[in-house]
Amino acid sequence: MNVLQQFEIIKNNTVEIIAEEELLKKLNYSVSTGKPLRVKLGLDPSAPDLHLGHAVVLHKLREFQELGHHVIIILGDFTGRIGDPTGRSEARRQLTDEEVLQNAATYREQVFKILDPVKTELVFNSEWLAKLNFADVIKLAACYNVARMLEREDFSKRYREQQPIGIHEFFYPLMQGYDSVFLRADVEFGATEQKFNLLMGRHLQREYGQAPQVCIMMPILVGLDGTQKMSKSLKNYIGITEEPSQMFGKAMSMSDRLMPEYYKLATDYTMGQVAEVEKSLADGSLHPRDAKLRLARRIVQLYHGKEAAEQAEAEFKNIFQQGNLPNDIPEIDISPIAEGSKVSLLKLLTFANMAASSSEARRLIQQGGVKVNDEKVDEIEAKISTAAGTVIQAGKRKFIKIK
């Protein structure tokens, strides 16, 4: 594609590009020389799973790959030992080497659900950061000053409120910026909240005599609650490795108001296709329920394939529209927690991973979210039969059957 065609594809769904004229120049150089741009994204392995919020930028990187450019994914095993201070009111707990490597290994598996592994360079930033000596670190630190660092919203807020700021936290943006220097990045991606860190890369590249990278900020996907950004800790997320039926059900739970944003950011629909969906919803020719079914099917298909998406849709309709049980309920052996012919419902929910903790299991029961053989059970101390074939349902989408 020519420069303007590439630019329009890249610009779609971005929030800000610093600077557009520089991106056009870099694209022009790439087209004229046949040399692909080096496009960078850093992932700090502070949590082991990716969700649709992370996927927004990964899909944009996939577009770069399809335009012929070179994508570099940095797994921040070294920066992850500090943790990104962005948006934090206190210092992050420093991860152990074992935690970082475990999370990084999971990321490696998950990013290739979206990116082309043949066109992706995946590196750990300990490869260069761990080799810096103290003189190198002093040189790096001398490239920036404390007054500028305290202009960051999170640092300035903590400073005003007399909350402690560790010296090591100042090194996070410096190290992330040095990644761009070492890799000679042409473009770096991040969410809008990462703007300070991305601009640090531009600043340090100039300090080290390199052409500054272009910074592209992507929108933050709102979670299923419709108010806060998608986050596993807020339980408002759809994980890209979740089971098809789980993904489908979660997508169907979102409000109608969120659908256009998810069509734009969580699918591979073109701008024209999204505009057509919005137009059809507005003029009433497309029912919101049908639009949501289409959206849920497309999300599942992206990560699990067409057949899995169709099966997830059929199962959803079977359970929620026709009131039937799922066709394939997993069976579980509860003998380790059984008390004769009975078992504590509270213990069973956590044992079967239907609730993340005892407190969550209690809330589910108290709120009427648990059924045994299609009968609601709202007593926390309830003990149920261990008879084979007993079906337990937690919430709308989790089912197990006792072996």
Buried (B, 14 or more C-beta within 10 A) or exposed (E): EEBEEBBEBBEEBBEBBBEBEBBBBBBBBBBEEEEBBBBBBBBBBBBBBBBBBBBBBBBBBBBBBEBBBBBBBBBBBBBBBBBBBBEBEEBBEEBEEEBBBEBBEBBBEBBBBBBEEEBBEBBBBBEBBEEBEEEEBEEBBEBBEEEEBBEBEBBEEBEEEEBEBBEEBBBBBBBBBBBBBBBEBBBBBBBEBBBBBBBBBBBBBEBBEBBBBBBBBBBBBBBBBEEEBBBBEEEBBBBBBBBBBBBBBBBBBBEEEBBBBBBBBBBEBEEEEBBEBBEBBEEEEBEEEEBBBBBBBBBBBBBBEEEBBBBBBEBBEBBEEEEEBBEEBEEBEBEEBBEEEEBBBBBBBBBBEBBEEEEBBBEBBEEEBBBBEEEEBEEBEBBBEBEEEBBBBBBBBBBBBBE
